[in-house]
Amino acid sequence: VLSLCCEACKKVIFHVPSELEADTLVGRVDLKECLQSADFISSSDGDFKILEDGSVYTTSAVSLSAEKKTFSILLKDIQEHVQKKIHVSLVEEEKKKIRHARDTVLKRTKRRWGPIPSVMIENSLGPFPLQIQQVQSDTAQNYTIYYSASGPGIDQDPKGLFYIERETGNIFATRAVDREQYPSFQIICFATTPDGYSPEVPLVHTIRIEDDNDNAPYFTQDLFEFSVPENSKSGVVVGRVTAEDRDEPYTLHTTLKYRIVSQNPPVTPAFSLHGDTGVMTVLLPQLDRELVPSYTLLVEVRDMAGQPFGLCSTGTVVIKIGDTNDNAPSFQQAQYETQVEENRVNVEILRVSVVDLDEPGLPGSGAVYEIIRGNDDRSFEITTDKNTNEGILCVVKGLDYESAKQRILVIAVNNEAPYMLAPHSQQLSQSTSSVTIRVLDVDEGPVFKPCHLRIDVKECEDAGTMIGRYVAEDPETGNSEGICYRIQPNQCNWISIDEKSGEVRTIKVLDRDVGEMRQGQCNISVLAIDRNGKTGTGTIQVVIQPGNKNYPRITKTDYIMCRDRKPICLTAQDGDESPYSTPFVYRITDRSLASSWKITRHNDNSVYLSPKGDIPFGIYDIPVSVTDNGGKVGENYIKVNYCDCVTPTECNGVPRLLGGENVTLGIWAILAMILGSLLLLLILITICGCCGSGVMHRHVTDDCANHNLIISNTEAPGEEVMDHNIIPLQNTCDQGGYGIKTGDQQTFEMVKGRGHTLESIKGGGHQTLGSVKEGGGGQPMMDTCRYSYSEWHNFTHPRLGEKVHLCRQDEEQKHSEDYLLSYNYEGKGSLAGSVGCCSDQHEEEALDFLDQLEPKFRTLAETCVKR
């Protein structure tokens, strides 16, 4: 980015007419006075243009609307980072100008004042001064006109090349001109009167230098270097040569032609050169780097379109032939021999070399060796020395003289790069060579076979158990005589080896859960020593296989099953590993329980236990055997509390059973049953108490009155009832009690004497209080002091209807006060009295029998009777 310093240099004023035509010279400004070297000249007003000599011209018709017009000339020196301005002012000149006594207005006419551009031949021989043009003004007919000029070649470099005669306007050249240096000149010609008036606008005259073929073409490089792969096809582009000519472009002087002058070596021409473009291509597909690695060509360029009289020059082109892998490597020898001691490892035993005609150091000549036969046990390896391209044969596994005294290998060689054959050439064949290797015998120590022995032993083996045998042989004799064995120290302390026989035994009972045996294996280095003291080493890997030492065990054995009979999930565990653990097999061993309980598979570890059908509530101890995958059976007892509950928490560890078996009920269950039964009895007694008179009158004995309850259905304290209607629940005339089960009905009885119980008789239905009046055949059996439901209904229904009717007829609602009572207040002062009015029994019953009730009913009696 240029940072130019802009500075106002000076101000210039031009007096001009009010109307200016296009391309009219306004005046000239001395630019060098302001800035010596201006790289850029411009005008701030587009209606004006500035030439290099400082001449100011109009670019279009300009009219001075005001008396004054201003603009700026901008000068820039990019290298020095300097910028300056010249302010130009145009002032309208006076319309009339008085000259001599005869006032004459000069009018501008165009005739010879604007000649065609002048032409001067380059390198002209003269004679000098040489007239090249004449300029003349028409005003010279009326006035004395003096001519002058300025610009390049006159008062600017090259100064003194041209001049103009003052009186005639002839333009002369003083010497020859080089067009390549000055292709044209633009000079400004002036016509003035002796007093300095300019009747003519300054004339810009161009002098063009006509080109002369004085420059020979030349190549842009002294030496052109190209490369092309060998065996390239015809037409493959090799490169391009270029040349230039300083003469005038687009003329015959610069129309160039190229050709190949000579080729070295002088064999059949291999390349062609395009005359117009200079592009060089392969002529014939015969390039062979191994025969001719490079070509040197002498090329010529000539102007005048290659005509003999044109100027020319020559250049040099060097074309290198690139290598391709068209030659196969071959061994220098067909057979090699070498030797090596047995048991030597990673030693070099032979170097082989090959011949390759391709260029060294490239992939096309890089050798790749391989062993194609005789190395089945991979005892040998051959690599390439990158520096010498030789093959290095090494032994990577020790050889055994006793097994093979000689080895024969066949090796082959190829190149790193694939083959690229010339057209119509034969297929290349792979070169091979044989190597004979003699194995030298060496006295060796004992050798274990195998060198690494794995012994698998089951867990829980007793101490002293022989788990295997590990012996070594003497390679010289082929037997194990005279060899002793030792286990190197600081190794497994639970394995030993017999010093003479090589038997491997356990020292401890093998248990994967103890000490070092937790890893499950141990590697032991065994040393074999022969009579000569030579040693050999082998390795024993003892692996402890998991055993079936643990019984499968069910983790949880106590369960509670509610009446929804949701299956119980049994899960077993086994400390052994696979394959002695899962999957487990579950079985109920007790046949009687197996008929009422079933086991359903869930997964490998778990099963579901559930009853097959309806079973009584109770506690069941179910024997379940679990067999692991190794056949080991674990016996387990599952205790299931089959409880009459909704959630297991209701049982709280106390069994809840129903059925014919001995069942113990909880306290809250017994209390709930007693209260429910008494509530039902109180409702029935209250209804029947109103029926003590009439047809349903029954005699109640004192003995029957015992163990009976006073009927009361009040919810709040009421008046004391002195006349009670007591309905006997049970006949106590006999010493024993009777519990009668009829159909699906349940009866509740309180029995006087021993063994008084509250019995819940299975059968479920509605509960009633009945009496057994007659036996079979119409014979009376016993009186149980009970009424049937139909008798109660027939007795109470018309009487209750009558009471209700009276309540409706009573305007003062006195009857209703005896029947319709508030929730927490029974009222008092009723004319009808208590409910006892419904009874026909008017005698007062004694309540002394309440003192003879059983302890369970005394609390209830105290609640029902206000004493």
C-alpha positions, 0 to 999 in steps of 0.5 A, spaced: 500 500 500 502 506 497 502 512 502 503 518 498 504 525 501 500 530 497 502 537 497 500 543 493 505 545 488 503 551 484 497 555 481 496 556 473 491 560 470 489 559 463 485 565 459 481 561 454 474 562 450 468 561 453 466 555 449 472 550 448 471 544 443 473 537 444 481 535 443 482 543 444 489 545 447 488 549 453 495 550 455 502 547 457 504 546 464 511 545 466 511 538 470 518 537 472 518 544 475 513 541 480 516 533 480 522 531 476 519 524 476 512 523 475 510 515 474 502 517 474 499 524 471 491 525 472 486 530 472 481 531 477 476 533 472 474 528 466 473 533 461 481 534 461 487 530 459 494 531 461 500 529 456 507 527 459 510 534 456 504 538 460 500 539 455 492 540 457 487 538 452 479 537 453 476 531 452 469 533 450 466 540 449 467 544 455 463 551 456 465 556 461 458 557 465 462 561 470 467 566 468 472 561 472 473 554 472 478 550 476 481 543 476 487 539 479 493 536 476 495 530 480 502 527 480 505 521 483 512 518 484 510 511 486 517 509 488 519 515 492 512 515 495 511 522 493 504 526 491 503 533 489 498 537 486 498 543 481 491 547 481 489 550 474 484 555 473 481 557 466 479 564 466 474 567 460 478 571 455 476 578 453 471 577 447 475 583 443 482 584 442 485 590 438 491 589 434 493 594 428 489 600 425 485 595 421 481 590 426 481 583 423 478 577 426 483 571 425 479 565 423 482 558 424 481 554 418 484 547 417 488 545 411 496 543 412 496 544 419 494 537 421 498 533 416 498 525 417 503 522 422 510 522 419 514 516 418 522 515 419 526 508 417 529 505 422 537 505 422 536 510 416 543 512 412 541 519 411 544 524 409 543 528 415 539 532 417 534 528 413 527 532 412 521 527 414 515 532 414 513 539 414 507 543 418 504 549 415 499 554 418 494 557 413 494 564 417 501 564 414 497 568 408 496 574 412 501 574 418 508 572 419 508 566 422 514 562 426 514 555 428 516 551 434 516 544 437 517 541 443 517 534 446 521 527 446 527 528 441 527 535 441 527 538 448 527 532 451 531 525 451 533 523 446 535 531 445 537 534 438 534 528 434 529 532 431 528 540 430 523 544 426 525 550 421 522 557 424 520 560 418 518 554 414 515 549 419 520 543 416 521 537 421 528 534 420 532 528 423 539 529 425 541 522 426 539 514 425 534 512 430 533 505 433 526 503 433 527 497 439 529 503 443 524 509 441 518 506 437 515 513 436 515 520 438 510 525 439 512 532 439 507 538 439 508 544 434 506 551 435 505 557 430 505 564 433 506 571 430 512 575 432 508 578 438 507 571 441 499 570 439 498 563 437 492 563 432 493 556 431 492 551 436 498 547 438 499 541 434 500 534 436 504 530 431 507 523 431 513 521 428 513 513 427 519 509 426 518 504 421 522 497 423 528 494 420 529 487 420 536 488 424 535 483 430 536 476 429 531 471 434 534 468 440 532 462 444 530 464 451 535 459 454 542 457 453 540 450 454 534 446 454 534 440 458 528 435 457 527 427 459 522 422 456 521 415 459 525 409 454 520 405 450 515 411 449 510 411 443 510 416 437 507 423 438 509 423 446 511 430 447 518 431 450 518 439 451 518 445 448 523 450 445 522 458 445 525 464 442 524 471 441 525 477 436 526 484 438 523 487 432 516 489 431 511 484 433 506 481 428 511 482 422 515 478 418 521 480 422 518 476 428 515 470 424 519 465 427 520 458 424 524 452 428 528 446 426 533 441 428 540 442 425 543 435 428 543 430 433 548 427 437 549 421 437 548 421 429 543 415 429 536 414 426 533 421 428 529 420 434 525 426 435 521 431 431 520 439 432 514 443 430 516 449 426 511 454 428 510 452 436 517 449 438 514 443 441 518 437 440 515 430 440 518 422 440 519 420 432 519 413 433 518 408 439 526 406 439 528 409 445 533 405 449 536 408 455 541 402 456 543 403 448 543 411 448 542 414 455 541 421 452 541 425 446 544 432 444 540 436 439 542 443 435 536 447 433 535 453 429 530 459 429 529 463 423 525 470 422 522 472 416 518 465 416 524 461 415 526 464 409 533 464 407 534 471 407 531 471 414 536 472 421 537 466 425 540 463 431 541 456 434 540 453 441 542 446 444 537 441 447 539 435 451 534 430 452 535 424 457 532 418 456 528 416 463 529 409 465 524 404 466 524 397 469 525 393 462 531 388 464 530 383 469 536 382 474 540 375 474 545 372 479 552 372 477 552 365 479 548 359 478 550 355 484 553 357 491 556 353 497 556 355 504 556 352 511 554 353 518 554 350 525 548 347 528 544 351 533 547 357 531 542 363 530 541 370 527 548 369 523 550 371 516 552 365 512 552 367 505 552 374 500 549 373 493 549 379 488 545 380 481 546 384 475 541 389 472 542 393 466 537 398 469 539 405 472 542 403 479 539 406 485 532 406 482 526 401 484 527 398 477 534 396 479 533 394 486 533 387 487 528 383 492 530 376 494 526 370 496 527 363 498 522 359 493 524 352 495 527 348 501 525 353 507 519 349 509 521 350 516 523 357 516 530 356 518 533 361 513 531 368 511 534 372 505 534 380 505 537 386 501 543 390 502 540 397 500 547 399 499 550 394 495 544 391 492 546 384 495 542 378 498 544 376 505 542 369 507 541 368 514 540 362 519 534 365 524 532 358 527 538 353 529 539 347 525 540 340 527 546 336 525 543 329 527 536 331 523 539 334 517 547 334 515 545 338 509 540 343 506 539 345 499 535 352 498 533 355 491 533 363 491 530 367 486 530 375 485 526 380 482 525 388 482 522 393 486 518 396 481 514 392 476 516 390 469 515 395 463 516 392 457 518 395 450 512 394 445 513 387 441 518 384 446 519 378 449 516 376 456 522 376 462 524 370 465 525 370 473 533 368 475 534 363 480 540 360 483 541 354 488 545 354 495 548 348 498 549 349 506 553 344 510 551 343 517 557 342 522 556 338 528 557 341 535 557 337 542 550 339 544 547 339 551 540 335 553 534 338 549 527 337 551 522 335 547 517 339 546 521 345 549 514 347 552 510 342 555 503 344 558 500 339 563 493 340 565 491 338 572 484 338 576 483 342 582 483 338 589 488 333 586 491 330 592 499 332 594 504 327 591 499 326 585 503 325 578 501 329 573 506 328 568 513 326 565 518 331 562 524 328 560 530 331 555 534 327 550 542 327 548 542 329 541 548 325 540 545 319 543 538 320 542 536 317 549 535 320 556 540 316 560 545 320 565 540 326 565 538 329 571 533 334 572 532 340 577 527 345 577 530 352 578 529 356 585 524 361 586 518 358 582 512 354 584 512 351 591 507 346 589 510 342 584 516 338 584 520 334 578 523 327 580 531 328 579 532 321 575 525 320 571 522 327 570 516 325 573 512 331 575 508 331 582 504 335 586 506 337 593 500 340 596 493 339 594 491 344 588 486 349 590 485 355 586 482 359 592 489 358 596 495 363 595 499 362 588 494 357 585 489 363 585 492 365 578 490 358 576 497 356 572 504 356 573 510 356 568 516 352 571 523 352 568 526 345 568 534 344 567 536 338 564 544 336 565 548 331 562 554 327 564 558 332 561 555 338 565 552 340 559 545 343 560 538 344 557 532 348 559 525 347 558 518 350 560 512 346 564 506 350 564 501 347 569 494 349 568 489 348 574 483 346 571 477 348 575 474 342 579 467 341 581 468 342 589 462 346 591 455 344 592 449 348 589 446 352 594 439 356 594 440 363 597 434 364 600 429 359 603 424 362 607 418 365 603 411 368 604 406 366 599 399 370 599 392 368 596 394 370 590 399 365 589 404 369 586 410 364 584 416 364 588 423 365 584 428 360 587 436 362 585 442 358 586 449 359 587 455 355 586 462 357 587 465 353 582 467 356 575 464 353 568 463 348 566 461 346 573 456 351 575 450 353 571 445 351 568 442 348 574 437 343 574 431 343 580 427 338 583 422 337 588 424 330 592 418 329 596 413 325 592 407 328 596 409 335 595 411 334 588 404 332 586 401 339 589 407 344 587 411 345 581 417 348 578 418 352 572 424 354 569 426 361 569 433 361 566 440 358 568 440 360 575 433 361 577 426 357 577 419 359 579 416 355 585 408 355 585 402 350 587 399 346 582 392 347 584 388 349 590 392 347 597 390 349 604 393 355 607 399 353 612 407 352 612 410 347 607 417 345 608 419 343 601 425 339 599 428 341 593 435 338 590 439 343 585 444 339 580 449 343 577 452 342 570 458 337 573 452 333 576 453 335 584 447 335 587 445 340 593 439 339 598 435 345 600 429 346 604 424 351 602 419 354 607 413 357 604 408 360 609 402 360 604 398 365 608 391 368 607 393 375 606 394 380 601 401 382 602 406 378 605 407 384 611 400 382 613 403 375 616 408 378 620 411 371 621 405 368 624 401 363 620 394 364 617 391 358 616 384 356 614 381 349 613 380 342 617 387 342 620 389 345 627 389 353 625 390 359 630 387 365 628 390 372 630 388 376 635 385 382 631 382 376 626 378 373 632 376 380 635 373 382 628 369 376 627 366 376 634 364 383 633 361 382 626 357 376 629 354 380 635 352 386 630 348 381 626 345 378 632 343 384 635 340 386 629 336 380 629 334 380 636 332 387 636 327 385 630 324 379 634 324 383 640 318 387 638 314 380 636 314 378 644 306 377 644 301 375 639 301 368 635 309 368 636 309 368 643 314 363 646 316 361 653 323 362 655 325 358 661 330 361 666 335 356 663 334 358 656 335 365 658 342 364 660 348 366 655 343 370 651 344 378 650 339 384 651 337 387 644 339 394 643 340 398 636 341 405 639 347 409 637 347 414 643 345 413 650 337 412 651 332 411 656 333 405 661 329 399 658 326 395 664 322 390 659 326 386 655 325 381 649 330 376 649 331 371 643 334 365 645 340 363 641 341 356 643 338 351 647 342 350 654 337 345 657 342 339 655 349 339 658 353 339 651 352 344 645 350 343 638 353 346 632 348 344 626 350 345 619 345 345 614 346 346 606 351 352 605 349 356 611 353 358 617 350 358 624 354 361 630 353 358 637 355 359 644 355 353 648 355 352 655 360 348 659 367 345 657 370 347 650 366 353 648 369 355 641 367 360 636 367 355 630 367 358 623 364 353 618 367 352 611 361 353 606 360 361 605 353 363 604 349 368 608 348 367 616 342 365 619 339 363 626 335 357 625 332 352 630 331 345 629 324 343 631 323 336 628 326 330 626 325 325 621 318 322 620 315 328 624 317 326 631 320 332 635 327 332 637 329 338 641 327 345 641 333 350 640 329 356 642 330 359 634 326 362 630 326 361 622 326 367 618 319 366 615 316 366 622 320 373 624 318 376 617 310 374 618 310 377 625 314 383 624 312 386 617 304 387 619 306 390 626 311 395 623 306 397 618 301 399 623 306 403 627 308 407 621 301 408 619 300 411 626 306 416 625 303 418 619 296 420 622 299 423 628 299 431 627 303 432 633 308 427 631 308 423 638 309 417 635 314 418 630 318 421 636 319 413 638 321 411 632 325 417 628 330 419 632 336 423 631 343 420 629 346 422 636 340 423 640 334 418 641 329 423 645 325 422 651 318 423 653 315 418 648 307 416 649 308 409 646 314 408 650 320 404 648 321 398 643 319 393 648 311 395 647 311 391 641 312 385 645 307 381 648 311 379 654 310 384 660 313 380 665 320 383 667 325 379 666 331 378 671 338 380 668 342 376 673 344 371 668 348 376 665 353 374 671 354 367 669 356 369 662 363 367 659 368 372 660 368 373 653 361 376 653 361 380 659 365 386 656 359 386 651 354 385 656 356 391 660 356 395 653 349 393 651 346 394 658 345 400 663 345 397 670 
